[in-house]
Amino acid sequence: MPEHGPSAARRPRRGRPRIHQEPWLKVSVVLFTRQVRALDRLTRSTRRAGGKAMTRAEVIRALVDALISSGLRLDEYASESALGDYVAHRLGVYRSRRSRERRTSRRRSS
């Protein structure tokens, strides 16, 4: 039977400590190998630079929050590719999917 009262409130919770201050849902998302490798490189470089060790999930949440608060009109794009090109262009790093594919195919043929 669960205990109530002052002694129950002082007992530490079991499991991982809560780090989120708002309600959350656990979601599974499929990422491409290149995306996971890029996230890993980013988290490693942040750690090496003396910053806080960030997780993949923290990076993804930060990117989603930034995209949501950016005011960009994301509903105008019908495909992942078009949306990605638009966001990259707005960030000043425009690279079309075709140019990425050409660079990748050149590396494979070398």
Biopython code that builds the backbone (N, CA, C, O; Angstrom):
import numpy as np
from Bio.PDB.StructureBuilder import StructureBuilder

atoms = [
    (1, "MET", "N", (0.843, -1.172, 0.000)),
    (1, "MET", "CA", (0.000, 0.000, 0.000)),
    (1, "MET", "C", (0.893, 1.242, 0.000)),
    (1, "MET", "O", (1.814, 1.324, 0.813)),
    (2, "PRO", "N", (0.648, 2.212, -0.890)),
    (2, "PRO", "CA", (1.509, 3.391, -0.952)),
    (2, "PRO", "C", (1.384, 4.252, 0.291)),
    (2, "PRO", "O", (0.299, 4.415, 0.849)),
    (3, "GLU", "N", (2.514, 4.798, 0.713)),
    (3, "GLU", "CA", (2.516, 5.663, 1.891)),
    (3, "GLU", "C", (2.178, 7.080, 1.480)),
    (3, "GLU", "O", (2.538, 7.541, 0.397)),
    (4, "HIS", "N", (1.477, 7.756, 2.371)),
    (4, "HIS", "CA", (1.153, 9.161, 2.162)),
    (4, "HIS", "C", (1.715, 9.951, 3.331)),
    (4, "HIS", "O", (2.045, 9.382, 4.371)),
    (5, "GLY", "N", (1.822, 11.243, 3.163)),
    (5, "GLY", "CA", (2.277, 12.081, 4.259)),
    (5, "GLY", "C", (3.707, 12.535, 4.065)),
    (5, "GLY", "O", (4.301, 12.292, 3.014)),
    (6, "PRO", "N", (4.272, 13.201, 5.079)),
    (6, "PRO", "CA", (5.598, 13.814, 4.966)),
    (6, "PRO", "C", (6.719, 12.827, 4.696)),
    (6, "PRO", "O", (7.645, 13.157, 3.956)),
    (7, "SER", "N", (6.673, 11.630, 5.264)),
    (7, "SER", "CA", (7.775, 10.698, 5.052)),
    (7, "SER", "C", (7.802, 10.195, 3.614)),
    (7, "SER", "O", (8.882, 9.940, 3.080)),
    (8, "ALA", "N", (6.641, 10.044, 2.972)),
    (8, "ALA", "CA", (6.582, 9.578, 1.591)),
    (8, "ALA", "C", (7.142, 10.624, 0.641)),
    (8, "ALA", "O", (7.741, 10.271, -0.376)),
    (9, "ALA", "N", (6.963, 11.892, 0.946)),
    (9, "ALA", "CA", (7.430, 12.963, 0.066)),
    (9, "ALA", "C", (8.950, 13.082, 0.082)),
    (9, "ALA", "O", (9.534, 13.560, -0.891)),
    (10, "ARG", "N", (9.600, 12.663, 1.155)),
    (10, "ARG", "CA", (11.054, 12.800, 1.262)),
    (10, "ARG", "C", (11.815, 11.675, 0.596)),
    (10, "ARG", "O", (13.010, 11.807, 0.333)),
    (11, "ARG", "N", (11.152, 10.584, 0.324)),
    (11, "ARG", "CA", (11.813, 9.436, -0.265)),
    (11, "ARG", "C", (12.139, 9.723, -1.737)),
    (11, "ARG", "O", (11.270, 10.184, -2.478)),
    (12, "PRO", "N", (13.373, 9.456, -2.167)),
    (12, "PRO", "CA", (13.719, 9.719, -3.579)),
    (12, "PRO", "C", (12.955, 8.791, -4.514)),
    (12, "PRO", "O", (12.650, 7.650, -4.167)),
    (13, "ARG", "N", (12.655, 9.294, -5.689)),
    (13, "ARG", "CA", (11.979, 8.491, -6.709)),
    (13, "ARG", "C", (12.936, 7.453, -7.254)),
    (13, "ARG", "O", (14.146, 7.675, -7.302)),
    (14, "ARG", "N", (12.398, 6.329, -7.661)),
    (14, "ARG", "CA", (13.212, 5.305, -8.300)),
    (14, "ARG", "C", (13.379, 5.658, -9.762)),
    (14, "ARG", "O", (12.551, 6.366, -10.336)),
    (15, "GLY", "N", (14.454, 5.164, -10.371)),
    (15, "GLY", "CA", (14.667, 5.368, -11.801)),
    (15, "GLY", "C", (15.415, 6.648, -12.107)),
    (15, "GLY", "O", (16.000, 7.280, -11.228)),
    (16, "ARG", "N", (15.380, 7.011, -13.376)),
    (16, "ARG", "CA", (16.093, 8.200, -13.831)),
    (16, "ARG", "C", (15.433, 9.461, -13.283)),
    (16, "ARG", "O", (14.210, 9.505, -13.144)),
    (17, "PRO", "N", (16.223, 10.481, -12.972)),
    (17, "PRO", "CA", (15.628, 11.728, -12.486)),
    (17, "PRO", "C", (14.867, 12.439, -13.607)),
    (17, "PRO", "O", (15.253, 12.361, -14.773)),
    (18, "ARG", "N", (13.808, 13.116, -13.253)),
    (18, "ARG", "CA", (13.051, 13.888, -14.240)),
    (18, "ARG", "C", (13.860, 15.096, -14.662)),
    (18, "ARG", "O", (14.397, 15.821, -13.825)),
    (19, "ILE", "N", (13.945, 15.308, -15.959)),
    (19, "ILE", "CA", (14.682, 16.473, -16.452)),
    (19, "ILE", "C", (13.762, 17.425, -17.197)),
    (19, "ILE", "O", (14.177, 18.526, -17.559)),
    (20, "HIS", "N", (12.525, 17.023, -17.432)),
    (20, "HIS", "CA", (11.598, 17.848, -18.193)),
    (20, "HIS", "C", (10.636, 18.551, -17.246)),
    (20, "HIS", "O", (10.143, 17.956, -16.288)),
    (21, "GLN", "N", (10.378, 19.810, -17.524)),
    (21, "GLN", "CA", (9.469, 20.587, -16.691)),
    (21, "GLN", "C", (8.080, 20.680, -17.296)),
    (21, "GLN", "O", (7.219, 21.366, -16.746)),
    (22, "GLU", "N", (7.844, 20.017, -18.397)),
    (22, "GLU", "CA", (6.536, 20.051, -19.042)),
    (22, "GLU", "C", (6.131, 18.637, -19.428)),
    (22, "GLU", "O", (6.978, 17.746, -19.505)),
    (23, "PRO", "N", (4.845, 18.426, -19.670)),
    (23, "PRO", "CA", (4.403, 17.077, -20.065)),
    (23, "PRO", "C", (5.108, 16.627, -21.340)),
    (23, "PRO", "O", (5.439, 17.452, -22.192)),
    (24, "TRP", "N", (5.338, 15.324, -21.474)),
    (24, "TRP", "CA", (6.039, 14.814, -22.648)),
    (24, "TRP", "C", (5.475, 13.470, -23.052)),
    (24, "TRP", "O", (4.814, 12.787, -22.269)),
    (25, "LEU", "N", (5.750, 13.105, -24.296)),
    (25, "LEU", "CA", (5.390, 11.809, -24.851)),
    (25, "LEU", "C", (6.637, 11.183, -25.437)),
    (25, "LEU", "O", (7.474, 11.882, -26.008)),
    (26, "LYS", "N", (6.768, 9.894, -25.304)),
    (26, "LYS", "CA", (7.883, 9.189, -25.929)),
    (26, "LYS", "C", (7.470, 8.846, -27.359)),
    (26, "LYS", "O", (6.410, 8.262, -27.587)),
    (27, "VAL", "N", (8.319, 9.215, -28.316)),
    (27, "VAL", "CA", (8.023, 9.021, -29.729)),
    (27, "VAL", "C", (9.204, 8.335, -30.386)),
    (27, "VAL", "O", (10.357, 8.664, -30.106)),
    (28, "SER", "N", (8.920, 7.386, -31.255)),
    (28, "SER", "CA", (9.972, 6.740, -32.034)),
    (28, "SER", "C", (9.969, 7.330, -33.439)),
    (28, "SER", "O", (8.918, 7.461, -34.066)),
    (29, "VAL", "N", (11.135, 7.679, -33.917)),
    (29, "VAL", "CA", (11.282, 8.263, -35.245)),
    (29, "VAL", "C", (12.418, 7.545, -35.949)),
    (29, "VAL", "O", (13.468, 7.304, -35.353)),
    (30, "VAL", "N", (12.216, 7.208, -37.196)),
    (30, "VAL", "CA", (13.276, 6.572, -37.979)),
    (30, "VAL", "C", (14.143, 7.671, -38.581)),
    (30, "VAL", "O", (13.640, 8.578, -39.245)),
    (31, "LEU", "N", (15.448, 7.582, -38.345)),
    (31, "LEU", "CA", (16.411, 8.507, -38.934)),
    (31, "LEU", "C", (17.332, 7.715, -39.846)),
    (31, "LEU", "O", (17.554, 6.521, -39.647)),
    (32, "PHE", "N", (17.863, 8.404, -40.850)),
    (32, "PHE", "CA", (18.835, 7.774, -41.733)),
    (32, "PHE", "C", (20.173, 7.678, -41.008)),
    (32, "PHE", "O", (20.455, 8.463, -40.103)),
    (33, "THR", "N", (20.985, 6.724, -41.407)),
    (33, "THR", "CA", (22.293, 6.526, -40.790)),
    (33, "THR", "C", (23.109, 7.817, -40.817)),
    (33, "THR", "O", (23.758, 8.159, -39.829)),
    (34, "ARG", "N", (23.081, 8.528, -41.931)),
    (34, "ARG", "CA", (23.845, 9.787, -42.041)),
    (34, "ARG", "C", (23.363, 10.818, -41.030)),
    (34, "ARG", "O", (24.164, 11.603, -40.523)),
    (35, "GLN", "N", (22.061, 10.830, -40.726)),
    (35, "GLN", "CA", (21.527, 11.777, -39.756)),
    (35, "GLN", "C", (21.986, 11.429, -38.345)),
    (35, "GLN", "O", (22.335, 12.317, -37.567)),
    (36, "VAL", "N", (21.987, 10.156, -38.016)),
    (36, "VAL", "CA", (22.447, 9.722, -36.694)),
    (36, "VAL", "C", (23.933, 10.023, -36.538)),
    (36, "VAL", "O", (24.367, 10.494, -35.486)),
    (37, "ARG", "N", (24.706, 9.755, -37.576)),
    (37, "ARG", "CA", (26.147, 10.060, -37.509)),
    (37, "ARG", "C", (26.392, 11.551, -37.327)),
    (37, "ARG", "O", (27.280, 11.944, -36.571)),
    (38, "ALA", "N", (25.604, 12.394, -38.018)),
    (38, "ALA", "CA", (25.747, 13.845, -37.864)),
    (38, "ALA", "C", (25.380, 14.279, -36.443)),
    (38, "ALA", "O", (26.056, 15.130, -35.865)),
    (39, "LEU", "N", (24.323, 13.706, -35.882)),
    (39, "LEU", "CA", (23.957, 14.011, -34.496)),
    (39, "LEU", "C", (25.066, 13.594, -33.539)),
    (39, "LEU", "O", (25.395, 14.331, -32.609)),
    (40, "ASP", "N", (25.637, 12.426, -33.762)),
    (40, "ASP", "CA", (26.733, 11.949, -32.904)),
    (40, "ASP", "C", (27.955, 12.854, -33.003)),
    (40, "ASP", "O", (28.588, 13.159, -31.992)),
    (41, "ARG", "N", (28.290, 13.289, -34.227)),
    (41, "ARG", "CA", (29.419, 14.217, -34.388)),
    (41, "ARG", "C", (29.152, 15.516, -33.636)),
    (41, "ARG", "O", (30.046, 16.051, -32.981)),
    (42, "LEU", "N", (27.936, 16.018, -33.728)),
    (42, "LEU", "CA", (27.581, 17.259, -33.052)),
    (42, "LEU", "C", (27.679, 17.122, -31.538)),
    (42, "LEU", "O", (28.223, 17.997, -30.865)),
    (43, "THR", "N", (27.152, 16.026, -31.005)),
    (43, "THR", "CA", (27.214, 15.849, -29.544)),
    (43, "THR", "C", (28.649, 15.654, -29.071)),
    (43, "THR", "O", (29.017, 16.137, -28.001)),
    (44, "ARG", "N", (29.464, 14.950, -29.856)),
    (44, "ARG", "CA", (30.882, 14.769, -29.479)),
    (44, "ARG", "C", (31.632, 16.095, -29.521)),
    (44, "ARG", "O", (32.419, 16.389, -28.622)),
    (45, "SER", "N", (31.397, 16.894, -30.554)),
    (45, "SER", "CA", (32.122, 18.165, -30.666)),
    (45, "SER", "C", (31.709, 19.131, -29.562)),
    (45, "SER", "O", (32.535, 19.905, -29.079)),
    (46, "THR", "N", (30.451, 19.097, -29.159)),
    (46, "THR", "CA", (29.990, 19.929, -28.047)),
    (46, "THR", "C", (30.695, 19.521, -26.764)),
    (46, "THR", "O", (31.126, 20.369, -25.983)),
    (47, "ARG", "N", (30.808, 18.231, -26.557)),
    (47, "ARG", "CA", (31.475, 17.717, -25.358)),
    (47, "ARG", "C", (32.953, 18.103, -25.365)),
    (47, "ARG", "O", (33.491, 18.537, -24.347)),
    (48, "ARG", "N", (33.611, 17.942, -26.528)),
    (48, "ARG", "CA", (35.047, 18.271, -26.629)),
    (48, "ARG", "C", (35.314, 19.747, -26.428)),
    (48, "ARG", "O", (36.362, 20.125, -25.905)),
    (49, "ALA", "N", (34.370, 20.593, -26.843)),
    (49, "ALA", "CA", (34.546, 22.035, -26.717)),
    (49, "ALA", "C", (34.374, 22.508, -25.282)),
    (49, "ALA", "O", (34.458, 23.704, -25.003)),
    (50, "GLY", "N", (34.135, 21.573, -24.377)),
    (50, "GLY", "CA", (34.017, 21.929, -22.965)),
    (50, "GLY", "C", (32.600, 22.233, -22.545)),
    (50, "GLY", "O", (32.354, 22.638, -21.409)),
    (51, "GLY", "N", (31.663, 22.039, -23.463)),
    (51, "GLY", "CA", (30.264, 22.277, -23.121)),
    (51, "GLY", "C", (29.651, 21.082, -22.430)),
    (51, "GLY", "O", (30.309, 20.072, -22.181)),
    (52, "LYS", "N", (28.377, 21.224, -22.127)),
    (52, "LYS", "CA", (27.632, 20.141, -21.500)),
    (52, "LYS", "C", (27.502, 19.003, -22.498)),
    (52, "LYS", "O", (27.300, 19.231, -23.691)),
    (53, "ALA", "N", (27.617, 17.800, -22.015)),
    (53, "ALA", "CA", (27.402, 16.634, -22.875)),
    (53, "ALA", "C", (25.922, 16.587, -23.229)),
    (53, "ALA", "O", (25.073, 16.392, -22.359)),
    (54, "MET", "N", (25.619, 16.767, -24.510)),
    (54, "MET", "CA", (24.228, 16.763, -24.963)),
    (54, "MET", "C", (23.901, 15.407, -25.572)),
    (54, "MET", "O", (24.770, 14.727, -26.118)),
    (55, "THR", "N", (22.645, 15.033, -25.470)),
    (55, "THR", "CA", (22.193, 13.788, -26.078)),
    (55, "THR", "C", (21.579, 14.078, -27.441)),
    (55, "THR", "O", (21.274, 15.224, -27.772)),
    (56, "ARG", "N", (21.406, 13.024, -28.219)),
    (56, "ARG", "CA", (20.715, 13.175, -29.505)),
    (56, "ARG", "C", (19.339, 13.774, -29.299)),
    (56, "ARG", "O", (18.921, 14.664, -30.039)),
    (57, "ALA", "N", (18.638, 13.281, -28.289)),
    (57, "ALA", "CA", (17.277, 13.756, -28.024)),
    (57, "ALA", "C", (17.259, 15.254, -27.705)),
    (57, "ALA", "O", (16.360, 15.968, -28.148)),
    (58, "GLU", "N", (18.237, 15.732, -26.946)),
    (58, "GLU", "CA", (18.292, 17.161, -26.617)),
    (58, "GLU", "C", (18.504, 18.000, -27.866)),
    (58, "GLU", "O", (17.885, 19.053, -28.021)),
    (59, "VAL", "N", (19.375, 17.539, -28.758)),
    (59, "VAL", "CA", (19.615, 18.271, -30.005)),
    (59, "VAL", "C", (18.348, 18.295, -30.847)),
    (59, "VAL", "O", (17.967, 19.345, -31.365)),
    (60, "ILE", "N", (17.697, 17.158, -30.987)),
    (60, "ILE", "CA", (16.480, 17.080, -31.793)),
    (60, "ILE", "C", (15.385, 17.965, -31.206)),
    (60, "ILE", "O", (14.717, 18.686, -31.947)),
    (61, "ARG", "N", (15.187, 17.924, -29.868)),
    (61, "ARG", "CA", (14.174, 18.779, -29.242)),
    (61, "ARG", "C", (14.479, 20.247, -29.455)),
    (61, "ARG", "O", (13.570, 21.033, -29.720)),
    (62, "ALA", "N", (15.754, 20.635, -29.344)),
    (62, "ALA", "CA", (16.131, 22.037, -29.560)),
    (62, "ALA", "C", (15.839, 22.464, -30.992)),
    (62, "ALA", "O", (15.341, 23.565, -31.223)),
    (63, "LEU", "N", (16.147, 21.602, -31.951)),
    (63, "LEU", "CA", (15.880, 21.929, -33.351)),
    (63, "LEU", "C", (14.385, 22.046, -33.626)),
    (63, "LEU", "O", (13.953, 22.951, -34.341)),
    (64, "VAL", "N", (13.599, 21.143, -33.066)),
    (64, "VAL", "CA", (12.145, 21.199, -33.260)),
    (64, "VAL", "C", (11.582, 22.472, -32.629)),
    (64, "VAL", "O", (10.768, 23.154, -33.252)),
    (65, "ASP", "N", (12.000, 22.802, -31.408)),
    (65, "ASP", "CA", (11.523, 24.023, -30.755)),
    (65, "ASP", "C", (11.905, 25.269, -31.544)),
    (65, "ASP", "O", (11.097, 26.185, -31.697)),
    (66, "ALA", "N", (13.143, 25.301, -32.045)),
    (66, "ALA", "CA", (13.582, 26.452, -32.837)),
    (66, "ALA", "C", (12.760, 26.577, -34.117)),
    (66, "ALA", "O", (12.387, 27.681, -34.514)),
    (67, "LEU", "N", (12.483, 25.461, -34.751)),
    (67, "LEU", "CA", (11.691, 25.468, -35.978)),
    (67, "LEU", "C", (10.268, 25.939, -35.692)),
    (67, "LEU", "O", (9.708, 26.723, -36.458)),
    (68, "ILE", "N", (9.684, 25.466, -34.598)),
    (68, "ILE", "CA", (8.323, 25.874, -34.232)),
    (68, "ILE", "C", (8.258, 27.368, -33.949)),
    (68, "ILE", "O", (7.331, 28.040, -34.401)),
    (69, "SER", "N", (9.216, 27.894, -33.218)),
    (69, "SER", "CA", (9.181, 29.311, -32.837)),
    (69, "SER", "C", (9.733, 30.239, -33.919)),
    (69, "SER", "O", (9.683, 31.458, -33.758)),
    (70, "SER", "N", (10.253, 29.696, -35.009)),
    (70, "SER", "CA", (10.872, 30.509, -36.050)),
    (70, "SER", "C", (9.878, 31.338, -36.859)),
    (70, "SER", "O", (10.241, 32.364, -37.435)),
    (71, "GLY", "N", (8.641, 30.898, -36.898)),
    (71, "GLY", "CA", (7.660, 31.606, -37.710)),
    (71, "GLY", "C", (7.700, 31.228, -39.176)),
    (71, "GLY", "O", (6.966, 31.801, -39.982)),
    (72, "LEU", "N", (8.550, 30.267, -39.540)),
    (72, "LEU", "CA", (8.611, 29.832, -40.930)),
    (72, "LEU", "C", (7.299, 29.148, -41.308)),
    (72, "LEU", "O", (6.710, 28.431, -40.500)),
    (73, "ARG", "N", (6.850, 29.373, -42.534)),
    (73, "ARG", "CA", (5.610, 28.758, -43.024)),
    (73, "ARG", "C", (5.928, 27.359, -43.536)),
    (73, "ARG", "O", (6.270, 27.185, -44.705)),
    (74, "LEU", "N", (5.818, 26.382, -42.679)),
    (74, "LEU", "CA", (6.180, 25.014, -43.026)),
    (74, "LEU", "C", (5.059, 24.274, -43.737)),
    (74, "LEU", "O", (5.295, 23.251, -44.381)),
    (75, "ASP", "N", (3.838, 24.788, -43.622)),
    (75, "ASP", "CA", (2.692, 24.096, -44.216)),
    (75, "ASP", "C", (2.599, 24.280, -45.726)),
    (75, "ASP", "O", (1.708, 23.715, -46.361)),
    (76, "GLU", "N", (3.487, 25.047, -46.298)),
    (76, "GLU", "CA", (3.466, 25.285, -47.742)),
    (76, "GLU", "C", (4.258, 24.241, -48.526)),
    (76, "GLU", "O", (4.293, 24.297, -49.755)),
    (77, "TYR", "N", (4.888, 23.301, -47.846)),
    (77, "TYR", "CA", (5.770, 22.347, -48.513)),
    (77, "TYR", "C", (5.184, 20.947, -48.404)),
    (77, "TYR", "O", (4.840, 20.483, -47.317)),
    (78, "ALA", "N", (5.078, 20.289, -49.542)),
    (78, "ALA", "CA", (4.388, 18.998, -49.607)),
    (78, "ALA", "C", (5.314, 17.798, -49.449)),
    (78, "ALA", "O", (4.836, 16.667, -49.364)),
    (79, "SER", "N", (6.625, 18.015, -49.408)),
    (79, "SER", "CA", (7.526, 16.868, -49.297)),
    (79, "SER", "C", (8.651, 17.172, -48.306)),
    (79, "SER", "O", (8.971, 18.328, -48.030)),
    (80, "GLU", "N", (9.229, 16.110, -47.791)),
    (80, "GLU", "CA", (10.367, 16.221, -46.878)),
    (80, "GLU", "C", (11.526, 16.942, -47.552)),
    (80, "GLU", "O", (12.189, 17.779, -46.941)),
    (81, "SER", "N", (11.760, 16.613, -48.804)),
    (81, "SER", "CA", (12.859, 17.207, -49.556)),
    (81, "SER", "C", (12.667, 18.717, -49.726)),
    (81, "SER", "O", (13.592, 19.495, -49.493)),
    (82, "ALA", "N", (11.468, 19.125, -50.132)),
    (82, "ALA", "CA", (11.197, 20.548, -50.339)),
    (82, "ALA", "C", (11.297, 21.312, -49.021)),
    (82, "ALA", "O", (11.848, 22.411, -48.981)),
    (83, "LEU", "N", (10.771, 20.739, -47.954)),
    (83, "LEU", "CA", (10.843, 21.382, -46.645)),
    (83, "LEU", "C", (12.297, 21.515, -46.191)),
    (83, "LEU", "O", (12.702, 22.570, -45.703)),
    (84, "GLY", "N", (13.073, 20.458, -46.349)),
    (84, "GLY", "CA", (14.482, 20.494, -45.959)),
    (84, "GLY", "C", (15.270, 21.535, -46.735)),
    (84, "GLY", "O", (16.092, 22.252, -46.164)),
    (85, "ASP", "N", (15.020, 21.619, -48.042)),
    (85, "ASP", "CA", (15.709, 22.629, -48.855)),
    (85, "ASP", "C", (15.327, 24.042, -48.419)),
    (85, "ASP", "O", (16.179, 24.928, -48.356)),
    (86, "TYR", "N", (14.033, 24.251, -48.118)),
    (86, "TYR", "CA", (13.567, 25.570, -47.674)),
    (86, "TYR", "C", (14.223, 25.969, -46.352)),
    (86, "TYR", "O", (14.719, 27.088, -46.219)),
    (87, "VAL", "N", (14.227, 25.069, -45.383)),
    (87, "VAL", "CA", (14.810, 25.381, -44.071)),
    (87, "VAL", "C", (16.309, 25.637, -44.213)),
    (87, "VAL", "O", (16.833, 26.579, -43.618)),
    (88, "ALA", "N", (17.005, 24.809, -44.993)),
    (88, "ALA", "CA", (18.443, 25.009, -45.209)),
    (88, "ALA", "C", (18.706, 26.365, -45.864)),
    (88, "ALA", "O", (19.643, 27.070, -45.491)),
    (89, "HIS", "N", (17.879, 26.723, -46.835)),
    (89, "HIS", "CA", (18.021, 28.014, -47.519)),
    (89, "HIS", "C", (17.836, 29.163, -46.523)),
    (89, "HIS", "O", (18.602, 30.126, -46.536)),
    (90, "ARG", "N", (16.824, 29.061, -45.664)),
    (90, "ARG", "CA", (16.566, 30.114, -44.677)),
    (90, "ARG", "C", (17.691, 30.211, -43.652)),
    (90, "ARG", "O", (17.927, 31.278, -43.085)),
    (91, "LEU", "N", (18.377, 29.112, -43.416)),
    (91, "LEU", "CA", (19.511, 29.123, -42.495)),
    (91, "LEU", "C", (20.795, 29.603, -43.174)),
    (91, "LEU", "O", (21.828, 29.777, -42.527)),
    (92, "GLY", "N", (20.710, 29.812, -44.474)),
    (92, "GLY", "CA", (21.870, 30.302, -45.206)),
    (92, "GLY", "C", (22.834, 29.221, -45.641)),
    (92, "GLY", "O", (23.990, 29.512, -45.946)),
    (93, "VAL", "N", (22.381, 27.977, -45.675)),
    (93, "VAL", "CA", (23.242, 26.868, -46.091)),
    (93, "VAL", "C", (22.549, 26.063, -47.170)),
    (93, "VAL", "O", (22.486, 24.836, -47.097)),
    (94, "TYR", "N", (22.036, 26.747, -48.160)),
    (94, "TYR", "CA", (21.230, 26.076, -49.183)),
    (94, "TYR", "C", (22.036, 25.027, -49.918)),
    (94, "TYR", "O", (23.081, 25.314, -50.503)),
    (95, "ARG", "N", (21.535, 23.818, -49.876)),
    (95, "ARG", "CA", (22.097, 22.707, -50.640)),
    (95, "ARG", "C", (20.922, 21.854, -51.054)),
    (95, "ARG", "O", (20.211, 21.309, -50.210)),
    (96, "SER", "N", (20.723, 21.741, -52.320)),
    (96, "SER", "CA", (19.599, 20.932, -52.779)),
    (96, "SER", "C", (19.913, 19.460, -52.601)),
    (96, "SER", "O", (21.076, 19.069, -52.501)),
    (97, "ARG", "N", (18.882, 18.661, -52.562)),
    (97, "ARG", "CA", (19.053, 17.214, -52.416)),
    (97, "ARG", "C", (19.859, 16.662, -53.583)),
    (97, "ARG", "O", (20.682, 15.765, -53.399)),
    (98, "ARG", "N", (19.626, 17.196, -54.796)),
    (98, "ARG", "CA", (20.376, 16.704, -55.957)),
    (98, "ARG", "C", (21.866, 16.929, -55.797)),
    (98, "ARG", "O", (22.664, 16.052, -56.128)),
    (99, "SER", "N", (22.256, 18.103, -55.290)),
    (99, "SER", "CA", (23.691, 18.354, -55.133)),
    (99, "SER", "C", (24.274, 17.439, -54.065)),
    (99, "SER", "O", (25.414, 16.992, -54.195)),
    (100, "ARG", "N", (23.504, 17.147, -52.998)),
    (100, "ARG", "CA", (23.988, 16.201, -51.980)),
    (100, "ARG", "C", (24.153, 14.817, -52.582)),
    (100, "ARG", "O", (25.142, 14.134, -52.316)),
    (101, "GLU", "N", (23.178, 14.397, -53.400)),
    (101, "GLU", "CA", (23.248, 13.074, -54.009)),
    (101, "GLU", "C", (24.431, 12.981, -54.971)),
    (101, "GLU", "O", (25.096, 11.948, -55.040)),
    (102, "ARG", "N", (24.694, 14.058, -55.714)),
    (102, "ARG", "CA", (25.844, 14.036, -56.626)),
    (102, "ARG", "C", (27.144, 13.892, -55.857)),
    (102, "ARG", "O", (28.019, 13.123, -56.256)),
    (103, "ARG", "N", (27.282, 14.629, -54.750)),
    (103, "ARG", "CA", (28.509, 14.529, -53.949)),
    (103, "ARG", "C", (28.659, 13.128, -53.379)),
    (103, "ARG", "O", (29.760, 12.577, -53.356)),
    (104, "THR", "N", (27.555, 12.550, -52.918)),
    (104, "THR", "CA", (27.603, 11.193, -52.349)),
    (104, "THR", "C", (27.982, 10.175, -53.423)),
    (104, "THR", "O", (28.800, 9.289, -53.173)),
    (105, "SER", "N", (27.395, 10.294, -54.616)),
    (105, "SER", "CA", (27.698, 9.314, -55.679)),
    (105, "SER", "C", (29.147, 9.468, -56.149)),
    (105, "SER", "O", (29.779, 8.476, -56.512)),
    (106, "ARG", "N", (29.683, 10.689, -56.149)),
    (106, "ARG", "CA", (31.089, 10.870, -56.521)),
    (106, "ARG", "C", (32.003, 10.209, -55.508)),
    (106, "ARG", "O", (33.012, 9.610, -55.879)),
    (107, "ARG", "N", (31.658, 10.313, -54.224)),
    (107, "ARG", "CA", (32.479, 9.670, -53.199)),
    (107, "ARG", "C", (32.461, 8.161, -53.350)),
    (107, "ARG", "O", (33.486, 7.500, -53.180)),
    (108, "ARG", "N", (31.298, 7.617, -53.668)),
    (108, "ARG", "CA", (31.187, 6.156, -53.821)),
    (108, "ARG", "C", (31.963, 5.655, -55.025)),
    (108, "ARG", "O", (32.539, 4.568, -54.990)),
    (109, "SER", "N", (31.980, 6.448, -56.097)),
    (109, "SER", "CA", (32.659, 5.991, -57.314)),
    (109, "SER", "C", (34.174, 6.169, -57.228)),
    (109, "SER", "O", (34.906, 5.601, -58.038)),
    (110, "SER", "N", (34.646, 6.940, -56.270)),
    (110, "SER", "CA", (36.098, 7.151, -56.127)),
    (110, "SER", "C", (36.787, 5.977, -55.495)),
    (110, "SER", "O", (38.004, 6.002, -55.309)),
]
sb = StructureBuilder()
sb.init_structure("model")
sb.init_model(0)
sb.init_chain("A")
sb.init_seg("    ")
for serial, (resi, resn, name, xyz) in enumerate(atoms, 1):
    if name == "N":
        sb.init_residue(resn, " ", resi, " ")
    sb.init_atom(name, np.array(xyz, "f"), 0.0, 1.0, " ", f" {name:<3s}", serial, name[0])
structure = sb.get_structure()
